Amino acid sequence: MEIMNHDHVLWNEFMGRLEGPEGCDFKMKDPNDVNTTTWRCSNKIDREFATAILKTMPNMDIEGSMKFFSDNGGFCDCEILFNVA
Protein backbone atom coordinates (compact mmCIF):
# COMPACT_ATOMS: atom_id res chain seq x y z
CA MET A 1 0.00 0.00 0.00
CA GLU A 2 1.20 3.51 -0.80
CA ILE A 3 0.84 6.79 1.07
CA MET A 4 -0.29 9.83 -0.90
CA ASN A 5 2.40 12.48 -0.47
CA HIS A 6 4.36 15.03 -2.49
CA ASP A 7 6.53 12.32 -4.03
CA HIS A 8 3.70 10.05 -5.15
CA VAL A 9 3.34 9.75 -8.92
CA LEU A 10 -0.40 10.58 -8.64
CA TRP A 11 0.07 13.62 -6.34
CA ASN A 12 -0.80 16.20 -9.02
CA GLU A 13 -3.85 14.22 -10.11
CA PHE A 14 -5.00 13.87 -6.50
CA MET A 15 -4.57 17.59 -5.80
CA GLY A 16 -6.37 18.56 -9.02
CA ARG A 17 -9.30 16.33 -8.18
CA LEU A 18 -9.44 17.60 -4.59
CA GLU A 19 -9.44 21.20 -5.86
CA GLY A 20 -12.07 20.46 -8.53
CA PRO A 21 -15.78 19.56 -8.61
CA GLU A 22 -15.44 16.18 -6.88
CA GLY A 23 -13.59 17.88 -4.01
CA CYS A 24 -13.58 21.40 -2.60
CA ASP A 25 -14.75 22.85 -5.93
CA PHE A 26 -12.77 26.11 -5.87
CA LYS A 27 -14.33 28.84 -8.04
CA MET A 28 -13.78 32.55 -8.60
CA LYS A 29 -16.97 34.52 -9.23
CA ASP A 30 -14.84 37.32 -10.68
CA PRO A 31 -11.65 36.02 -12.34
CA ASN A 32 -9.99 39.38 -11.69
CA ASP A 33 -10.69 39.38 -7.93
CA VAL A 34 -9.20 36.66 -5.73
CA ASN A 35 -11.52 37.81 -2.92
CA THR A 36 -14.47 36.30 -4.80
CA THR A 37 -13.08 32.77 -4.46
CA THR A 38 -15.51 30.24 -2.99
CA TRP A 39 -15.13 26.59 -2.10
CA ARG A 40 -16.81 23.92 -0.06
CA CYS A 41 -15.33 22.07 2.87
CA SER A 42 -17.10 20.19 5.63
CA ASN A 43 -14.32 21.14 8.10
CA LYS A 44 -14.47 17.56 9.34
CA ILE A 45 -11.39 15.65 10.34
CA ASP A 46 -12.59 12.70 8.24
CA ARG A 47 -11.58 14.57 5.05
CA GLU A 48 -14.50 13.06 3.15
CA PHE A 49 -13.53 14.38 -0.31
CA ALA A 50 -9.89 13.30 0.00
CA THR A 51 -10.94 9.88 1.29
CA ALA A 52 -13.41 9.35 -1.58
CA ILE A 53 -10.79 10.32 -4.16
CA LEU A 54 -8.11 8.08 -2.62
CA LYS A 55 -10.53 5.13 -2.67
CA THR A 56 -10.61 5.39 -6.49
CA MET A 57 -6.81 5.32 -6.80
CA PRO A 58 -4.91 2.03 -6.91
CA ASN A 59 -3.06 0.61 -3.91
CA MET A 60 -3.60 3.60 -1.57
CA ASP A 61 -3.00 3.42 2.18
CA ILE A 62 -5.81 5.77 3.21
CA GLU A 63 -5.03 5.70 6.94
CA GLY A 64 -1.34 6.40 6.27
CA SER A 65 -2.25 9.18 3.84
CA MET A 66 -4.54 10.80 6.42
CA LYS A 67 -1.71 10.71 8.95
CA PHE A 68 0.61 12.39 6.42
CA PHE A 69 -2.00 15.10 5.80
CA SER A 70 -2.53 15.67 9.55
CA ASP A 71 1.20 15.75 10.23
CA ASN A 72 1.46 18.52 7.63
CA GLY A 73 -1.52 20.66 8.68
CA GLY A 74 -4.23 19.04 6.55
CA PHE A 75 -6.97 18.49 9.12
CA CYS A 76 -9.83 18.91 6.64
CA ASP A 77 -10.15 18.76 2.86
CA CYS A 78 -9.41 22.44 2.15
CA GLU A 79 -6.48 22.46 4.60
CA ILE A 80 -4.88 19.69 2.54
CA LEU A 81 -4.93 22.15 -0.37
CA PHE A 82 -3.93 25.20 1.68
CA ASN A 83 -1.35 23.67 4.02
CA VAL A 84 -0.07 20.40 2.57
CA ALA A 85 0.13 21.31 -1.11
DOVO-585779 format. One line per field, with one value per residue (C-alpha): residue in three letters; y, z negated, x. Coordinates in Angstrom, 2 decimals. Layout:
N
rest = [Ala/...]
v = [Y/...]
w = [Z/...]
u = [X/...]
This chain:
85
rest = [Met/Glu/Ile/Met/Asn/His/Asp/His/Val/Leu/Trp/Asn/Glu/Phe/Met/Gly/Arg/Leu/Glu/Gly/Pro/Glu/Gly/Cys/Asp/Phe/Lys/Met/Lys/Asp/Pro/Asn/Asp/Val/Asn/Thr/Thr/Thr/Trp/Arg/Cys/Ser/Asn/Lys/Ile/Asp/Arg/Glu/Phe/Ala/Thr/Ala/Ile/Leu/Lys/Thr/Met/Pro/Asn/Met/Asp/Ile/Glu/Gly/Ser/Met/Lys/Phe/Phe/Ser/Asp/Asn/Gly/Gly/Phe/Cys/Asp/Cys/Glu/Ile/Leu/Phe/Asn/Val/Ala]
v = [0.00/3.51/6.79/9.83/12.48/15.03/12.32/10.05/9.75/10.58/13.62/16.20/14.22/13.87/17.59/18.56/16.33/17.60/21.20/20.46/19.56/16.18/17.88/21.40/22.85/26.11/28.84/32.55/34.52/37.32/36.02/39.38/39.38/36.66/37.81/36.30/32.77/30.24/26.59/23.92/22.07/20.19/21.14/17.56/15.65/12.70/14.57/13.06/14.38/13.30/9.88/9.35/10.32/8.08/5.13/5.39/5.32/2.03/0.61/3.60/3.42/5.77/5.70/6.40/9.18/10.80/10.71/12.39/15.10/15.67/15.75/18.52/20.66/19.04/18.49/18.91/18.76/22.44/22.46/19.69/22.15/25.20/23.67/20.40/21.31]
w = [0.00/0.80/-1.07/0.90/0.47/2.49/4.03/5.15/8.92/8.64/6.34/9.02/10.11/6.50/5.80/9.02/8.18/4.59/5.86/8.53/8.61/6.88/4.01/2.60/5.93/5.87/8.04/8.60/9.23/10.68/12.34/11.69/7.93/5.73/2.92/4.80/4.46/2.99/2.10/0.06/-2.87/-5.63/-8.10/-9.34/-10.34/-8.24/-5.05/-3.15/0.31/0.00/-1.29/1.58/4.16/2.62/2.67/6.49/6.80/6.91/3.91/1.57/-2.18/-3.21/-6.94/-6.27/-3.84/-6.42/-8.95/-6.42/-5.80/-9.55/-10.23/-7.63/-8.68/-6.55/-9.12/-6.64/-2.86/-2.15/-4.60/-2.54/0.37/-1.68/-4.02/-2.57/1.11]
u = [0.00/1.20/0.84/-0.29/2.40/4.36/6.53/3.70/3.34/-0.40/0.07/-0.80/-3.85/-5.00/-4.57/-6.37/-9.30/-9.44/-9.44/-12.07/-15.78/-15.44/-13.59/-13.58/-14.75/-12.77/-14.33/-13.78/-16.97/-14.84/-11.65/-9.99/-10.69/-9.20/-11.52/-14.47/-13.08/-15.51/-15.13/-16.81/-15.33/-17.10/-14.32/-14.47/-11.39/-12.59/-11.58/-14.50/-13.53/-9.89/-10.94/-13.41/-10.79/-8.11/-10.53/-10.61/-6.81/-4.91/-3.06/-3.60/-3.00/-5.81/-5.03/-1.34/-2.25/-4.54/-1.71/0.61/-2.00/-2.53/1.20/1.46/-1.52/-4.23/-6.97/-9.83/-10.15/-9.41/-6.48/-4.88/-4.93/-3.93/-1.35/-0.07/0.13]
